[in-house]
Amino acid sequence: MKSFATRFATRTLFAAALAAAGAMPALSQAAPEHHRSEAQCQNCGSVVSTHSYQRAAEHGSGVGAVGGALLGGILGHQVGSGRGQTLATVAGAAGGAYAGNHVERNMHAQTYTDVRIRMAHGGYRTITEQGSPRFRGGESVRIQNGHIVRD
C-alpha cells in the first residue's frame, strides 16, 4: 500500500502535466459565462442619473439687437430735452440692443441632457446629448462612437 504522500505527489504531478498540455481548462477559461461577457464589454454600463438643461444660442442673427435698439431709442427719446434727450436716446438704443439680442438668443435655446453612466469596468462617464432625456436610471446601455445605445 502506497503512502498518502506518494499518492498525493503522483496525482499532483499528473494534474500539472495535463494542465501544461492544455487538457485541463485554466482558471480564467473556466469562469462562468456571465463574467466573461462583462469582461469583454468595456463600453457597457448602467445609467446612474440624467440632468436636462437649456442652453441659449451662442449668437443671435442680429434681428433682436436691431429691433431692441429701435425700440430702446424710441423710448429713450421720450425722456428729457436737449443733451439729456440725446443721451437718453443713445442709452435706450444700447440697452435695447443688448436686451433684444439676449431675448433672441433665449428664444433659440436648445435642450441638452447629461447622462451619467457607471461603466462595467468600474469607472463613470458623462455623455451630453441634445434633446430631452431618452434613458432612465438603472437602464443597461452601451457607448458606441460617442453615442449611447440601449443594451
CORTACOR-V967013 format. One record per helix or strand of 2 or more residues. SS is the DSSP state (2 for helix, 1 for strand). FROM is the first residue (numbers start at 1). TO is the last residue. If there is no record, write none. Layout:
[[SS	FROM	TO] [SS	FROM	TO]]
This chain:
[[2	4	21] [2	33	40] [1	44	55] [2	63	77] [2	83	107] [1	110	119] [1	124	130] [1	140	144] [1	147	150]]
